Amino acid sequence: MALYDKALVKTDNLPIKHTGDIHSGKVRSVYWLTDEDNKSLCSRYGLENEELAVMVISDRISAYECIWQSEGGLKGIPGKGAALNAIAHYWFRRFEEEDLAGNHIVDVPHPLVWLVRKARPVMVEAIARQYITGSMWRGYEKGERDICGIKLPEGLKKNQKLNELLITPSTKGIITGVEGIPEIDDVNITRDQILANLDVFNFRSEEDVSTYEKLLTEGFNLISSELDKIGKVFVDTKFEFGFIGEGADTKMIYIDEIGTPDSSRYWDKNLYEKGEIREDSKEFFREMLQASVPDKDVLLNKSRMDERAALADTFRLKDEQMMEVSRLYVGLAEEITGEKLPLSDSPKTEIVEALAELGLIK
């Protein structure tokens, strides 16, 4: 089988019975179940009045808001999707074991597939930072001393560990009609802006805001502690939250993915202690891309988005570069979970077979 056949790229054309439109993001597709199948699976898993969906993750690699491919026909990173699912699922289980909060996963019928429950999403990207790097450093270097309403001290150095974990939220989706918040996706916001617009962000009370901050902090600390044991520095991360249940039974849960090399930044611990930085997460791919394209400013400058999209359509990385990223993701999954990552030679066929056992294939 050709190498490019091992990467699952298109995930919105599976013969899964569903209702409504298939929702596809940069790397995942979501199929909401029919009423009949929903009722059947709720009974099977002992759930009451839950709306369920099949979430299929691809092996596509997204960076700088574009999808990238190789010159040899690789349109994704073999093993990447399975690695992300395995890592996120591992952290979800650890959080439950430590009584932090539940999550949206009901079952994992295949390494590339989650059966998930519907949650009412909090419209905040919950970001936690333990080190000053990336966009935060670039702003600081230009003289910015305020991030999300938090005052930063003078004299910080690039990649320095901060005295405390900073919670620096941004918008999830486009927020409209709120003074002081630009109507664009992923814009930094302050805690005060959240508290002044609770309903806009889908919070019910100030207590909910404190709860998300508590769960973010506790989750960050747990992951940081476990990554430290395998020689990784947990630099920063993004969590997402949602609500399930009604009335007094309403609970905040973790949704999307958590603690993965796509949503977080890891560094090699031994090298960091020697004053060197080695990116052991998606930032590794971003740096590779910057070093490979003719003009990296096209990637970094948001005013050149049209040029960036055109570049992604035509520019191709080498196959070996894509496979280097594959080895990183698969290796991380196996280090974190302590288990061999199940990889597929024919992912689409296997997914259909696994979902057929649940009665979800047309």
C-alpha positions in Angstrom: 0.0 0.0 0.0 1.3 3.5 -0.9 2.4 5.6 2.0 -0.2 8.3 1.2 -3.0 5.8 1.5 -2.1 5.4 5.2 -3.0 9.0 6.1 -6.8 9.6 6.6 -7.4 12.9 4.9 -11.1 13.2 3.9 -13.5 12.5 6.8 -16.7 14.1 5.6 -17.6 11.4 3.1 -18.1 8.3 5.3 -21.3 6.3 5.0 -22.4 7.2 8.5 -26.1 7.6 9.2 -26.7 11.1 10.5 -29.0 14.0 10.7 -28.4 17.6 9.6 -25.1 18.8 8.0 -21.8 17.1 8.6 -19.6 19.7 10.5 -16.0 19.7 9.4 -13.2 21.7 10.9 -9.5 21.8 10.0 -8.9 18.2 11.3 -12.2 16.7 12.4 -15.7 15.9 11.1 -18.8 15.5 13.3 -21.9 13.4 12.4 -24.9 14.0 14.6 -26.9 10.7 15.0 -30.5 10.1 13.8 -33.1 10.0 16.5 -33.4 6.2 16.2 -29.7 5.6 16.5 -29.4 8.1 19.2 -32.0 6.4 21.3 -30.5 3.0 20.7 -27.0 4.0 21.7 -28.2 6.0 24.8 -29.9 2.7 25.9 -26.7 0.8 25.1 -24.5 3.1 27.2 -27.0 3.8 30.0 -27.5 7.5 29.1 -30.6 9.6 29.4 -31.7 12.3 26.9 -28.2 12.8 25.5 -27.6 14.0 21.9 -24.7 11.9 20.5 -22.4 12.3 17.5 -19.6 10.4 15.8 -16.4 12.5 15.7 -13.8 11.4 13.2 -10.3 12.8 13.3 -8.2 13.1 10.2 -4.4 13.0 9.7 -4.4 16.4 8.0 -1.8 18.9 9.3 -3.0 22.5 9.8 -0.7 25.4 10.6 -1.0 29.1 10.1 -4.7 28.4 9.3 -3.8 26.4 6.2 -3.6 22.6 5.4 -0.2 21.4 4.1 0.9 18.5 1.9 4.0 16.8 0.6 5.5 16.7 -2.9 5.1 12.9 -2.9 1.3 13.0 -2.4 1.0 12.9 1.4 -2.0 15.0 2.3 -1.6 14.3 6.0 0.7 12.9 8.7 0.3 9.1 9.1 -0.5 8.3 12.7 -1.2 11.9 13.7 -5.0 11.5 14.2 -4.6 8.4 16.2 -1.9 10.0 18.3 -4.0 13.0 19.1 -7.0 10.9 20.1 -4.9 8.6 22.2 -3.2 11.5 24.1 -6.4 13.4 24.7 -8.3 10.3 25.8 -5.5 9.5 28.2 -5.7 12.9 29.9 -9.5 12.8 30.0 -9.3 9.5 31.9 -6.6 10.8 34.2 -8.8 13.9 35.0 -11.7 11.6 35.9 -9.5 9.5 38.1 -8.4 12.7 40.0 -12.1 13.9 40.2 -11.5 17.1 38.2 -14.5 16.9 35.8 -16.0 14.6 33.2 -15.7 15.0 29.4 -17.7 14.5 26.2 -16.4 11.0 25.2 -18.9 8.2 25.5 -16.8 5.5 23.7 -13.8 5.0 21.4 -14.9 2.5 18.7 -11.8 3.0 16.6 -8.5 4.9 17.3 -9.6 7.6 14.9 -13.2 7.9 16.2 -14.9 9.1 19.3 -18.6 8.8 20.1 -19.3 12.0 22.0 -22.2 13.7 23.8 -23.4 17.1 22.9 -22.4 19.9 25.2 -23.4 23.6 25.3 -19.9 25.1 24.6 -18.4 27.9 26.6 -17.4 30.5 24.0 -14.0 31.0 25.5 -10.7 29.4 24.5 -9.2 28.6 27.9 -5.5 29.3 27.6 -2.9 28.7 30.3 0.8 29.8 30.0 3.6 28.8 32.3 6.4 30.3 30.2 6.8 33.5 28.1 7.3 32.4 24.5 5.6 32.5 21.1 3.0 35.3 20.6 3.2 36.4 24.2 7.0 37.0 23.9 6.7 38.7 20.5 4.2 41.2 22.1 6.4 41.7 25.2 9.5 42.3 23.0 7.5 45.1 21.3 6.8 46.7 24.7 3.4 45.2 25.6 3.1 44.7 29.3 -0.5 43.7 29.5 -2.0 40.4 28.3 -5.7 39.8 28.8 -5.7 42.4 31.6 -2.7 40.8 33.4 0.2 43.2 34.1 3.6 41.7 33.2 6.8 42.7 35.1 9.8 44.3 33.4 12.9 42.3 32.8 11.4 39.0 31.6 13.6 37.0 29.1 12.5 34.9 26.2 11.3 31.4 27.3 11.6 32.2 31.0 9.3 30.4 33.4 6.7 32.7 34.9 6.2 33.1 38.6 2.7 31.9 38.3 0.5 30.2 35.8 -1.3 32.8 33.7 -4.8 32.3 32.4 -5.1 34.3 29.1 -8.5 33.6 27.5 -9.5 34.4 23.9 -12.7 34.2 22.1 -14.1 31.0 20.6 -15.7 32.0 17.4 -16.7 35.5 16.5 -18.4 37.5 19.3 -20.6 40.3 18.0 -22.1 43.4 19.6 -19.7 43.7 22.6 -17.9 46.9 23.0 -14.1 46.5 23.2 -14.1 43.0 21.6 -13.3 43.0 17.9 -15.6 40.8 15.8 -12.9 38.3 14.8 -12.1 34.8 15.9 -9.5 34.1 18.6 -9.0 37.5 20.0 -7.6 38.0 23.5 -10.1 39.0 26.2 -9.9 39.9 29.9 -11.6 38.3 32.9 -13.5 41.5 33.5 -14.9 41.4 29.9 -16.1 37.8 30.5 -17.7 38.8 33.8 -19.5 41.8 32.2 -20.9 39.6 29.4 -21.6 36.2 31.0 -24.4 35.3 28.7 -22.4 36.2 25.6 -19.8 33.6 26.6 -22.4 31.0 27.6 -21.6 31.3 31.3 -24.5 31.2 33.9 -22.7 32.9 36.8 -19.4 34.3 38.1 -19.0 30.9 39.8 -18.9 29.2 36.4 -16.0 31.5 35.4 -14.2 30.5 38.6 -14.9 26.8 37.9 -13.4 26.9 34.4 -10.3 28.6 35.8 -10.0 26.0 38.5 -10.4 23.1 36.1 -7.9 24.7 33.7 -5.3 25.2 36.4 -5.8 21.8 38.0 -5.7 20.1 34.6 -2.6 22.0 33.6 -0.8 21.1 36.8 -1.7 17.4 36.4 -0.4 17.2 32.8 2.7 19.2 33.7 3.5 16.8 36.5 3.1 13.7 34.3 5.0 15.2 31.3 7.9 16.1 33.7 8.3 12.4 34.4 9.0 11.7 30.7 11.3 14.6 30.2 8.9 17.1 28.8 8.2 20.7 29.8 4.5 21.7 29.6 4.8 25.2 28.3 1.3 26.3 27.5 -2.1 24.9 26.4 -5.6 25.5 25.3 -8.7 23.7 26.9 -12.3 24.0 25.9 -15.3 23.6 28.2 -19.0 22.9 27.8 -22.1 22.2 29.9 -24.3 19.1 30.0 -27.5 18.5 31.9 -30.3 20.8 32.9 -31.2 22.8 36.0 -29.6 21.6 39.2 -28.0 18.7 37.2 -26.0 21.0 35.0 -22.3 20.2 35.0 -19.2 21.8 33.3 -17.1 19.2 31.4 -14.0 19.2 29.3 -14.7 19.0 25.5 -12.7 19.0 22.2 -9.1 17.7 23.0 -6.8 18.4 25.9 -3.1 18.4 26.4 -2.2 17.3 22.9 0.8 18.4 20.9 -1.6 20.2 18.6 -3.3 22.3 21.4 -0.2 22.6 23.6 3.5 23.3 23.5 6.0 20.8 24.9 9.8 21.3 25.2 12.5 18.8 25.9 13.3 19.2 29.6 17.0 18.2 29.6 17.8 20.7 26.8 15.7 23.4 28.4 17.7 23.1 31.6 20.9 23.6 29.4 19.5 26.8 27.9 18.3 25.2 24.6 14.8 24.9 23.2 13.6 21.9 21.3 10.0 21.9 20.3 8.4 18.5 20.8 4.9 19.5 19.7 3.2 21.1 16.7 5.5 24.0 17.0 8.2 21.7 15.6 6.2 21.5 12.3 5.6 25.3 12.3 9.4 25.9 12.6 10.0 23.4 9.9 7.5 25.1 7.6 9.0 28.5 8.3 12.5 27.2 7.4 11.2 25.6 4.2 9.0 28.3 2.5 10.5 31.0 0.4 9.3 33.8 2.6 8.3 33.0 6.2 6.7 36.5 6.7 3.8 35.1 4.6 3.2 32.7 7.4 3.6 35.2 10.2 1.9 38.3 8.8 -1.9 38.1 9.0 -2.2 40.9 6.5 -0.9 38.5 3.8 -3.5 35.8 4.3 -4.4 35.7 0.5 -0.7 35.0 -0.3 -0.6 32.4 2.5 -3.6 30.5 1.1 -2.1 30.6 -2.4 1.2 29.3 -1.0 -0.5 26.4 0.8 -2.2 25.4 -2.5 1.1 25.1 -4.3 4.0 24.6 -1.9 4.9 21.1 -1.0 7.1 19.7 1.8 9.3 16.7 1.4 7.8 13.3 2.3 10.6 12.8 4.8 9.7 16.0 6.6 6.1 14.8 7.0 7.3 11.5 8.2 9.5 13.2 10.8 6.4 14.8 12.2 4.7 11.4 12.1 7.5 9.9 14.2 7.2 12.8 16.7 3.5 12.4 17.2 3.5 8.6 17.4 6.4 8.7 19.8 4.7 11.2 22.1 1.5 9.2 22.2 3.4 6.0 23.2 5.5 7.8 25.8 2.5 9.5 27.4 0.1 6.6 27.4 2.7 3.9 28.0 1.0 1.8 25.2 1.8 1.0 21.6 -0.2 3.2 19.3 -2.5 1.2 17.0 -1.9 2.3 13.4 -4.0 1.5 10.4 -3.0 0.5 6.9 -6.6 1.1 5.7 -8.2 3.6 8.2 -11.4 4.3 6.2 -12.3 0.6 5.9 -11.6 -0.1 9.5 -13.7 2.9 10.7 -16.7 1.7 8.6 -16.3 -1.8 10.0 -16.1 -0.5 13.6 -19.2 1.7 13.2 -21.1 -1.0 11.5 -20.9 -3.0 14.7 -22.8 -0.1 16.4 -25.4 0.0 13.6 -24.3 3.4 12.3 -23.5 2.6 8.7 -26.0 3.2 5.9 
